[in-house]
Amino acid sequence: MNYGLNSSSSSNPDDRVSVGSVAAGGRYDKLVGSFLGGKGKSNVPCVGISFGIERLFSIMEAKHAVENSPARLNATQVYVSSAQKGLLKARMKIIRLLWDAGFKAEMSFKANPKMLDQLQYCEGNSVPWIVIIGERELEQGVVKLREIATRTETDIPVEELTAKLAELLN
């Protein structure tokens, strides 16, 4: 699919104008000699290449606009949070479980982060899922799994968390 910067008047998303080349290069044998002012060799063998990084970013932005999906700012799949104070060790156990299962997970480095700050971090960084633990969840052996986009929450037994996340992320 061609993701361009300028959309044409057509309603077909595949009819967009492309951004042009994103890389160029070549030989520049006489360029160095021109800066030497005729001193020494005037024909120094040289090659060069350039990438249009802004064009690549423009293509990615257009792709996300067409697909109506936000650009991900990081690769984090799930964020581990706590609803109350004093649950740092519990968060660390859950994040270790997720890391061992191969998930890209993170949590706040603060001992007692505010729940609102954790949720805002996930929304601002497009983290799709958040695992919320609290004292009730610890007593019942469950975690609350929340989808950030829809704000729907489900209680999941801790031993089923990795399987459920694998299902949801695929």
MDAnalysis code that builds the backbone (N, CA, C; Angstrom):
import MDAnalysis as mda
import numpy as np

u = mda.Universe.empty(510, n_residues=170, atom_resindex=np.repeat(np.arange(170), 3), trajectory=True)
u.add_TopologyAttr("name", ["N", "CA", "C"] * 170)
u.add_TopologyAttr("resid", np.arange(1, 171))
u.add_TopologyAttr("resname", ["MET", "ASN", "TYR", "GLY", "LEU", "ASN", "SER", "SER", "SER", "SER", "SER", "ASN", "PRO", "ASP", "ASP", "ARG", "VAL", "SER", "VAL", "GLY", "SER", "VAL", "ALA", "ALA", "GLY", "GLY", "ARG", "TYR", "ASP", "LYS", "LEU", "VAL", "GLY", "SER", "PHE", "LEU", "GLY", "GLY", "LYS", "GLY", "LYS", "SER", "ASN", "VAL", "PRO", "CYS", "VAL", "GLY", "ILE", "SER", "PHE", "GLY", "ILE", "GLU", "ARG", "LEU", "PHE", "SER", "ILE", "MET", "GLU", "ALA", "LYS", "HIS", "ALA", "VAL", "GLU", "ASN", "SER", "PRO", "ALA", "ARG", "LEU", "ASN", "ALA", "THR", "GLN", "VAL", "TYR", "VAL", "SER", "SER", "ALA", "GLN", "LYS", "GLY", "LEU", "LEU", "LYS", "ALA", "ARG", "MET", "LYS", "ILE", "ILE", "ARG", "LEU", "LEU", "TRP", "ASP", "ALA", "GLY", "PHE", "LYS", "ALA", "GLU", "MET", "SER", "PHE", "LYS", "ALA", "ASN", "PRO", "LYS", "MET", "LEU", "ASP", "GLN", "LEU", "GLN", "TYR", "CYS", "GLU", "GLY", "ASN", "SER", "VAL", "PRO", "TRP", "ILE", "VAL", "ILE", "ILE", "GLY", "GLU", "ARG", "GLU", "LEU", "GLU", "GLN", "GLY", "VAL", "VAL", "LYS", "LEU", "ARG", "GLU", "ILE", "ALA", "THR", "ARG", "THR", "GLU", "THR", "ASP", "ILE", "PRO", "VAL", "GLU", "GLU", "LEU", "THR", "ALA", "LYS", "LEU", "ALA", "GLU", "LEU", "LEU", "ASN"])
u.atoms.positions = np.array([
    [0.849, -1.175, 0.000],
    [0.000, 0.000, 0.000],
    [0.889, 1.230, 0.000],
    [0.531, 2.203, -0.751],
    [1.307, 3.425, -0.859],
    [0.734, 4.459, 0.105],
    [1.525, 4.879, 1.093],
    [1.089, 5.890, 2.044],
    [1.777, 7.195, 1.701],
    [1.039, 8.135, 1.202],
    [1.655, 9.388, 0.795],
    [1.249, 10.530, 1.690],
    [1.866, 11.662, 1.450],
    [1.552, 12.850, 2.226],
    [0.305, 13.549, 1.724],
    [0.191, 13.689, 0.426],
    [-0.915, 14.443, -0.152],
    [-1.980, 13.495, -0.648],
    [-3.185, 13.643, -0.156],
    [-4.225, 12.785, -0.684],
    [-4.859, 13.438, -1.889],
    [-5.191, 12.601, -2.807],
    [-5.862, 13.099, -4.005],
    [-7.338, 13.271, -3.708],
    [-8.071, 13.750, -4.667],
    [-9.494, 13.956, -4.458],
    [-10.246, 12.635, -4.461],
    [-9.583, 11.547, -4.817],
    [-10.216, 10.238, -4.851],
    [-10.497, 9.762, -3.433],
    [-11.562, 9.007, -3.256],
    [-11.884, 8.474, -1.940],
    [-11.196, 7.128, -1.707],
    [-10.534, 6.588, -2.704],
    [-9.837, 5.323, -2.576],
    [-8.515, 5.557, -1.842],
    [-8.277, 4.879, -0.690],
    [-7.048, 5.115, 0.062],
    [-5.789, 4.682, -0.670],
    [-5.906, 3.837, -1.694],
    [-4.720, 3.403, -2.430],
    [-4.302, 4.399, -3.510],
    [-5.049, 5.488, -3.712],
    [-4.749, 6.459, -4.760],
    [-3.943, 7.655, -4.256],
    [-3.212, 7.509, -3.155],
    [-2.462, 8.628, -2.607],
    [-1.184, 8.893, -3.401],
    [-0.750, 10.134, -3.345],
    [0.496, 10.533, -3.990],
    [1.640, 10.127, -3.068],
    [2.692, 9.559, -3.616],
    [3.811, 9.113, -2.792],
    [4.708, 10.298, -2.422],
    [5.632, 10.075, -1.515],
    [6.508, 11.148, -1.042],
    [7.769, 11.289, -1.872],
    [7.984, 10.419, -2.829],
    [9.212, 10.479, -3.627],
    [10.279, 9.587, -3.031],
    [11.522, 9.878, -3.354],
    [12.607, 9.019, -2.882],
    [12.892, 9.280, -1.405],
    [13.350, 8.239, -0.723],
    [13.701, 8.373, 0.684],
    [15.197, 8.177, 0.914],
    [15.937, 7.842, -0.156],
    [17.386, 7.697, -0.048],
    [18.028, 8.052, -1.389],
    [19.236, 8.580, -1.316],
    [19.965, 8.927, -2.532],
    [21.454, 8.817, -2.242],
    [22.225, 8.692, -3.294],
    [23.663, 8.614, -3.105],
    [24.375, 8.598, -4.441],
    [25.666, 8.527, -4.385],
    [26.447, 8.482, -5.613],
    [27.913, 8.763, -5.366],
    [28.608, 8.986, -6.456],
    [30.039, 9.287, -6.396],
    [30.226, 10.801, -6.414],
    [31.202, 11.258, -5.651],
    [31.489, 12.690, -5.553],
    [32.996, 12.910, -5.659],
    [33.598, 12.321, -6.710],
    [35.049, 12.331, -6.842],
    [35.653, 13.735, -6.885],
    [35.040, 14.660, -7.558],
    [35.635, 15.986, -7.715],
    [35.190, 16.973, -6.638],
    [34.298, 16.554, -5.764],
    [33.792, 17.461, -4.734],
    [34.875, 17.845, -3.731],
    [35.626, 16.885, -3.223],
    [36.674, 17.178, -2.244],
    [37.739, 18.080, -2.869],
    [38.089, 17.785, -4.113],
    [39.086, 18.603, -4.803],
    [38.647, 20.041, -4.952],
    [37.374, 20.276, -5.121],
    [36.901, 21.656, -5.260],
    [37.075, 22.440, -3.959],
    [37.086, 21.778, -2.812],
    [37.296, 22.460, -1.542],
    [38.778, 22.644, -1.223],
    [39.625, 21.898, -1.910],
    [41.072, 22.048, -1.691],
    [41.640, 23.241, -2.425],
    [40.888, 23.824, -3.310],
    [41.329, 25.004, -4.032],
    [42.469, 24.721, -4.994],
    [42.485, 23.554, -5.579],
    [43.510, 23.223, -6.556],
    [44.793, 22.731, -5.928],
    [44.900, 22.672, -4.616],
    [46.096, 22.181, -3.938],
    [46.058, 20.657, -3.908],
    [47.130, 20.030, -4.218],
    [47.214, 18.576, -4.158],
    [46.316, 17.917, -5.189],
    [45.789, 16.778, -4.836],
    [44.926, 16.037, -5.751],
    [43.589, 16.740, -5.886],
    [43.132, 16.854, -7.101],
    [41.814, 17.441, -7.293],
    [40.761, 16.377, -7.574],
    [41.211, 15.125, -7.726],
    [40.271, 14.048, -8.014],
    [40.376, 12.995, -6.903],
    [39.742, 13.263, -5.750],
    [39.765, 12.345, -4.609],
    [38.545, 11.436, -4.719],
    [38.733, 10.103, -4.769],
    [37.581, 9.202, -4.889],
    [36.698, 9.266, -3.642],
    [35.396, 9.501, -3.839],
    [34.443, 9.609, -2.728],
    [33.089, 9.046, -3.136],
    [32.379, 8.510, -2.148],
    [30.983, 8.115, -2.344],
    [30.190, 8.651, -1.158],
    [28.895, 8.789, -1.345],
    [28.064, 9.291, -0.269],
    [26.642, 8.780, -0.384],
    [25.936, 8.836, 0.732],
    [24.529, 8.412, 0.767],
    [23.791, 9.290, 1.760],
    [22.516, 9.473, 1.506],
    [21.680, 10.296, 2.376],
    [20.311, 9.646, 2.505],
    [19.754, 9.684, 3.710],
    [18.411, 9.164, 3.949],
    [17.494, 10.314, 4.324],
    [16.297, 10.302, 3.774],
    [15.301, 11.316, 4.098],
    [14.451, 10.863, 5.263],
    [14.994, 11.014, 6.465],
    [14.313, 10.509, 7.654],
    [12.960, 11.188, 7.860],
    [12.861, 12.469, 7.516],
    [11.578, 13.163, 7.645],
    [10.529, 12.554, 6.724],
    [10.949, 12.141, 5.548],
    [10.015, 11.499, 4.623],
    [9.545, 10.153, 5.180],
    [10.459, 9.414, 5.800],
    [10.070, 8.139, 6.400],
    [9.055, 8.347, 7.525],
    [9.274, 9.363, 8.356],
    [8.319, 9.662, 9.419],
    [6.978, 10.105, 8.837],
    [7.022, 10.863, 7.749],
    [5.778, 11.296, 7.099],
    [4.989, 10.102, 6.585],
    [5.681, 9.119, 6.042],
    [5.016, 7.911, 5.560],
    [4.372, 7.167, 6.729],
    [5.092, 7.058, 7.846],
    [4.540, 6.359, 9.011],
    [3.315, 7.088, 9.554],
    [3.362, 8.417, 9.628],
    [2.208, 9.188, 10.095],
    [1.017, 9.003, 9.170],
    [1.249, 9.031, 7.862],
    [0.156, 8.832, 6.912],
    [-0.426, 7.430, 7.041],
    [0.426, 6.444, 7.267],
    [-0.043, 5.064, 7.446],
    [-0.966, 4.970, 8.652],
    [-0.566, 5.572, 9.751],
    [-1.397, 5.524, 10.950],
    [-2.704, 6.294, 10.756],
    [-2.663, 7.373, 10.001],
    [-3.887, 8.136, 9.734],
    [-4.863, 7.315, 8.896],
    [-4.356, 6.608, 7.890],
    [-5.211, 5.786, 7.031],
    [-5.810, 4.630, 7.825],
    [-4.995, 4.000, 8.667],
    [-5.456, 2.860, 9.444],
    [-6.210, 3.284, 10.692],
    [-6.285, 4.585, 10.943],
    [-6.980, 5.140, 12.102],
    [-6.454, 4.530, 13.400],
    [-5.137, 4.400, 13.480],
    [-4.505, 3.885, 14.681],
    [-3.457, 4.886, 15.146],
    [-3.340, 5.075, 16.461],
    [-2.338, 6.019, 16.948],
    [-0.941, 5.468, 16.754],
    [-0.001, 6.357, 16.559],
    [1.392, 5.947, 16.432],
    [1.879, 5.512, 17.806],
    [2.481, 4.339, 17.883],
    [3.012, 3.840, 19.154],
    [4.313, 4.566, 19.450],
    [4.445, 5.049, 20.662],
    [5.646, 5.756, 21.052],
    [6.699, 4.822, 21.635],
    [6.289, 3.623, 22.010],
    [7.227, 2.636, 22.524],
    [6.675, 1.237, 22.247],
    [7.442, 0.243, 22.586],
    [7.050, -1.138, 22.282],
    [6.356, -1.825, 23.454],
    [6.110, -1.103, 24.543],
    [5.509, -1.704, 25.728],
    [4.128, -2.253, 25.411],
    [3.910, -3.513, 25.771],
    [2.625, -4.167, 25.531],
    [1.704, -4.076, 26.736],
    [2.282, -4.091, 27.911],
    [1.478, -4.089, 29.136],
    [2.231, -3.333, 30.230],
    [1.457, -2.613, 31.017],
    [1.995, -1.823, 32.124],
    [1.459, -2.418, 33.417],
    [2.299, -2.584, 34.407],
    [1.887, -3.144, 35.693],
    [1.736, -1.998, 36.680],
    [0.540, -1.887, 37.272],
    [0.266, -0.771, 38.172],
    [-0.320, -1.272, 39.483],
    [-0.365, -0.379, 40.455],
    [-0.992, -0.703, 41.726],
    [-1.967, 0.400, 42.089],
    [-3.051, -0.014, 42.693],
    [-4.096, 0.930, 43.053],
    [-3.898, 1.522, 44.445],
    [-3.098, 0.866, 45.273],
    [-2.850, 1.353, 46.627],
    [-1.362, 1.446, 46.895],
    [-1.033, 2.050, 48.022],
    [0.365, 2.180, 48.435],
    [0.875, 0.855, 48.996],
    [2.197, 0.701, 48.975],
    [2.827, -0.452, 49.605],
    [2.789, -1.732, 48.789],
    [2.578, -1.643, 47.487],
    [2.474, -2.846, 46.662],
    [3.626, -2.978, 45.657],
    [4.759, -2.370, 45.959],
    [5.901, -2.424, 45.051],
    [6.365, -3.862, 44.813],
    [6.502, -4.653, 45.891],
    [6.951, -6.040, 45.722],
    [5.959, -6.855, 44.905],
    [4.683, -6.617, 45.088],
    [3.661, -7.336, 44.315],
    [3.749, -6.956, 42.839],
    [3.972, -5.674, 42.554],
    [4.141, -5.241, 41.160],
    [5.381, -5.886, 40.549],
    [6.449, -5.959, 41.330],
    [7.682, -6.554, 40.837],
    [7.496, -8.048, 40.530],
    [6.710, -8.759, 41.324],
    [6.449, -10.183, 41.061],
    [5.672, -10.351, 39.753],
    [4.674, -9.485, 39.536],
    [3.867, -9.577, 38.314],
    [4.699, -9.226, 37.090],
    [5.510, -8.182, 37.188],
    [6.313, -7.794, 36.024],
    [7.360, -8.862, 35.711],
    [7.914, -9.508, 36.725],
    [8.863, -10.609, 36.497],
    [8.161, -11.755, 35.773],
    [6.939, -12.063, 36.171],
    [6.140, -13.098, 35.512],
    [5.943, -12.762, 34.031],
    [5.626, -11.513, 33.733],
    [5.412, -11.080, 32.354],
    [6.719, -11.096, 31.555],
    [7.799, -10.617, 32.138],
    [9.092, -10.623, 31.454],
    [9.527, -12.049, 31.137],
    [9.363, -12.955, 32.106],
    [9.752, -14.353, 31.896],
    [8.946, -14.994, 30.773],
    [7.714, -14.520, 30.568],
    [6.866, -15.048, 29.496],
    [7.137, -14.347, 28.158],
    [8.057, -13.375, 28.146],
    [8.440, -12.720, 26.900],
    [7.655, -11.469, 26.551],
    [6.874, -10.946, 27.471],
    [6.115, -9.727, 27.199],
    [6.983, -8.502, 27.422],
    [6.693, -7.453, 26.667],
    [7.356, -6.169, 26.850],
    [6.515, -5.408, 27.871],
    [6.978, -5.428, 29.104],
    [6.211, -4.846, 30.203],
    [7.057, -3.826, 30.939],
    [6.374, -2.877, 31.552],
    [7.058, -1.893, 32.384],
    [6.148, -1.475, 33.523],
    [6.741, -0.778, 34.476],
    [6.012, -0.265, 35.624],
    [6.705, 0.998, 36.103],
    [6.049, 1.719, 36.966],
    [6.637, 2.928, 37.527],
    [7.768, 2.552, 38.476],
    [8.804, 3.361, 38.482],
    [9.909, 3.117, 39.397],
    [9.634, 3.705, 40.777],
    [8.566, 4.452, 40.906],
    [8.203, 5.018, 42.201],
    [7.650, 3.918, 43.103],
    [7.893, 4.051, 44.400],
    [7.393, 3.055, 45.348],
    [5.871, 3.100, 45.442],
    [5.305, 4.301, 45.426],
    [3.863, 4.457, 45.568],
    [3.316, 5.435, 44.525],
    [3.269, 5.032, 43.263],
    [2.772, 5.947, 42.231],
    [1.258, 6.123, 42.330],
    [0.788, 7.267, 41.885],
    [-0.648, 7.537, 41.878],
    [-1.292, 6.796, 40.710],
    [-2.466, 6.241, 40.945],
    [-3.156, 5.471, 39.911],
    [-3.443, 6.317, 38.675],
    [-3.878, 7.547, 38.860],
    [-4.195, 8.419, 37.740],
    [-2.956, 8.672, 36.876],
    [-1.799, 8.865, 37.523],
    [-0.548, 9.080, 36.772],
    [-0.204, 7.860, 35.926],
    [-0.430, 6.672, 36.472],
    [-0.126, 5.442, 35.747],
    [-1.047, 5.279, 34.533],
    [-2.331, 5.572, 34.721],
    [-3.279, 5.481, 33.613],
    [-2.964, 6.517, 32.533],
    [-2.634, 7.730, 32.940],
    [-2.296, 8.772, 31.975],
    [-1.024, 8.431, 31.212],
    [-0.077, 7.789, 31.870],
    [1.145, 7.363, 31.189],
    [0.797, 6.367, 30.076],
    [-0.072, 5.406, 30.385],
    [-0.463, 4.407, 29.389],
    [-1.193, 5.048, 28.214],
    [-2.095, 5.966, 28.491],
    [-2.823, 6.648, 27.416],
    [-1.882, 7.504, 26.577],
    [-0.991, 8.225, 27.213],
    [-0.076, 9.114, 26.503],
    [0.966, 8.386, 25.673],
    [1.288, 7.154, 26.054],
    [2.319, 6.390, 25.358],
    [1.747, 5.216, 24.573],
    [0.437, 5.177, 24.420],
    [-0.246, 4.139, 23.638],
    [0.089, 2.724, 24.094],
    [0.179, 2.523, 25.402],
    [0.347, 1.180, 25.946],
    [-1.046, 0.551, 25.943],
    [-1.239, -0.575, 25.248],
    [-2.597, -1.095, 25.059],
    [-3.249, -1.711, 26.304],
    [-2.471, -2.312, 27.203],
    [-3.044, -3.009, 28.357],
    [-2.364, -2.584, 29.645],
    [-3.135, -2.587, 30.731],
    [-2.583, -2.305, 32.057],
    [-3.086, -3.377, 33.013],
    [-2.177, -3.894, 33.829],
    [-2.515, -4.842, 34.878],
    [-2.568, -4.047, 36.168],
    [-3.699, -4.113, 36.848],
    [-3.892, -3.353, 38.082],
    [-3.984, -4.340, 39.240],
    [-3.165, -4.101, 40.262],
    [-3.253, -4.928, 41.460],
    [-3.588, -4.045, 42.647],
    [-4.338, -4.617, 43.540],
    [-4.715, -3.954, 44.778],
    [-4.792, -5.009, 45.867],
    [-5.102, -4.601, 47.062],
    [-5.166, -5.560, 48.167],
    [-6.263, -6.596, 47.950],
    [-7.408, -6.194, 47.426],
    [-8.493, -7.144, 47.150],
    [-8.041, -8.188, 46.142],
    [-7.380, -7.733, 45.085],
    [-6.905, -8.647, 44.045],
    [-5.873, -9.630, 44.609],
    [-4.967, -9.131, 45.458],
    [-3.957, -10.007, 46.054],
    [-4.605, -11.070, 46.938],
    [-5.616, -10.682, 47.710],
    [-6.315, -11.639, 48.574],
    [-7.022, -12.721, 47.750],
    [-7.569, -12.342, 46.596],
    [-8.326, -13.280, 45.761],
    [-7.450, -14.001, 44.734],
    [-6.169, -13.635, 44.621],
    [-5.272, -14.284, 43.669],
    [-5.564, -13.918, 42.225],
    [-6.076, -12.699, 42.015],
    [-6.403, -12.235, 40.667],
    [-5.700, -10.901, 40.412],
    [-5.733, -10.481, 39.163],
    [-5.325, -9.137, 38.774],
    [-6.435, -8.567, 37.918],
    [-6.507, -7.266, 37.873],
    [-7.479, -6.595, 37.013],
    [-6.754, -6.240, 35.721],
    [-7.278, -6.710, 34.594],
    [-6.693, -6.433, 33.289],
    [-7.582, -5.414, 32.596],
    [-6.998, -4.276, 32.265],
    [-7.767, -3.179, 31.674],
    [-7.234, -2.849, 30.284],
    [-8.160, -2.780, 29.323],
    [-7.801, -2.328, 27.988],
    [-7.872, -0.809, 28.000],
    [-6.775, -0.166, 27.672],
    [-6.689, 1.286, 27.773],
    [-7.653, 1.976, 26.811],
    [-7.757, 1.485, 25.582],
    [-8.583, 2.147, 24.565],
    [-10.061, 2.148, 24.939],
    [-10.574, 1.037, 25.450],
    [-12.010, 0.932, 25.741],
    [-12.336, 1.118, 27.218],
    [-11.305, 1.043, 28.064],
    [-11.453, 1.167, 29.516],
    [-12.261, 0.024, 30.126],
    [-12.321, -1.100, 29.441],
    [-13.007, -2.269, 29.993],
    [-12.027, -3.045, 30.868],
    [-12.545, -3.556, 31.985],
    [-11.716, -4.271, 32.955],
    [-12.266, -5.667, 33.194],
    [-11.355, -6.607, 33.427],
    [-11.727, -7.984, 33.704],
    [-10.796, -8.529, 34.774],
    [-11.343, -9.258, 35.733],
    [-10.510, -9.936, 36.716],
    [-10.008, -11.239, 36.114],
    [-8.701, -11.454, 36.201],
    [-8.047, -12.636, 35.643],
    [-7.238, -13.291, 36.760],
    [-7.361, -14.613, 36.955],
    [-6.471, -15.276, 37.917],
    [-5.012, -15.094, 37.490],
    [-4.133, -14.882, 38.443],
    [-2.727, -14.593, 38.155],
    [-2.110, -15.686, 37.291],
    [-2.443, -16.954, 37.567],
    [-1.837, -18.056, 36.809],
    [-2.314, -18.097, 35.351],
    [-3.398, -17.381, 35.018],
    [-3.907, -17.335, 33.641],
    [-3.533, -16.042, 32.910],
    [-2.834, -15.137, 33.588],
    [-2.551, -13.816, 33.028],
    [-1.740, -13.880, 31.744],
    [-0.667, -14.635, 31.725],
    [0.192, -14.658, 30.539],
    [-0.525, -15.273, 29.338],
    [-1.314, -16.314, 29.571],
    [-2.056, -16.934, 28.467],
    [-3.107, -15.975, 27.922],
    [-3.795, -15.262, 28.807],
    [-4.828, -14.312, 28.377],
    [-4.206, -13.151, 27.599],
    [-3.087, -12.623, 28.078],
    [-2.420, -11.531, 27.379],
    [-1.914, -11.977, 26.009],
    [-1.382, -13.179, 25.929],
    [-0.908, -13.702, 24.641],
    [-2.058, -13.795, 23.659],
    [-3.205, -14.215, 24.133],
    [-4.404, -14.303, 23.279],
    [-4.853, -12.923, 22.831],
    [-4.867, -11.964, 23.720],
    [-5.340, -10.612, 23.401],
    [-4.379, -9.847, 22.492],
    [-3.093, -10.072, 22.637],
    [-2.107, -9.338, 21.855],
    [-1.890, -9.925, 20.465],
    [-2.391, -11.116, 20.233],
    [-2.226, -11.726, 18.892],
    [-3.439, -11.622, 18.070],
])
